[in-house]
Amino acid sequence: MKFLRSLFVLIIISQTAIAQDGFNVGAKIATSFHLNTHRNKQTTIWSSESGYGFSVGLPLRFGYADDRAFVTGLDYEYIAFDNRVNNYLVSSTRFHYLHVPATLHFNLISSLFISAGTGINLVLSSKSFVPGVSVNISNSINPFQPYLSLGVGTCVERGSGLFELSAQARYHFLDIWQKDYPQHAITTSKIVSMDLVMRFYF
C-alpha cells in the first residue's frame, strides 16, 4: 500500500513538468571554481592550483519535446589562477575565452533536469603576471580547448519566460599548452571546472 501511494505521488509530480518545447533566446551569467591540474611527466606526481572565474552570454534553447532540450549559445568567459603568499599576489595566469556550449537537457520530474554535453573554449588572450610584469602567453596556449560536461538543474516559468538554475562540472581534456612549448615536455596541465549557472529565457 505504501508503495502504491509513493507511485501515485510520483506520477502526480511528473505530470507537473513544464512544457518547454520551442525556441528561446535569453541571458546568462555564471560563476565558477576551477582547478588547474598538473602531472609531472618524469615523476608522475600530481599537483593543482585553484582558480576562479565568471561568464556572461547569450544562450539559445531549442526544446524539441516536453522533456528534452538542446542548449547552446555564445559566452565570454574569464578564468584566473592566482598564487598568493601572506595575502600578497606573487603571480597570476589569466585566460579570456569565447565559449560555445552544446548540451542536452533531460527532464526528470517536475522542473528538475540533468544535462550532459560538450563545448569549446576559444582563446581570445592569455597572460601571465608577476608584480610589475605582464607576459602575453597566447602563442603558447592551445587555441581550442574542448571539454565534456555533466550537470543538474531546475527550469521554471517566470512571467512570460523561463528561469534556469543549474550546477555543472566540466573537464577540459586537452593540455592547455601547445606541444612546441617547453612546459609541455615537462608537465601536462588540464582544467576542471565547477559552474553555477543562471539563465533567463525571454
Secondary structure by P-SEA (a helix, b strand, c coil): caaaaaaaaaaaaaaacccccbbbbbcccccbbbbbbbbcccccccccccccccccbbbbbbbcccccccbbbbbbbbbbbbbbcccccccbbbbbbbbbbbbbbbbcccccccccccbbbbbcccccccccccccccccccccccccccccbbbbbcccbbbbbbccccccccccccccccccccbbbbbbbbbbbbbbcc
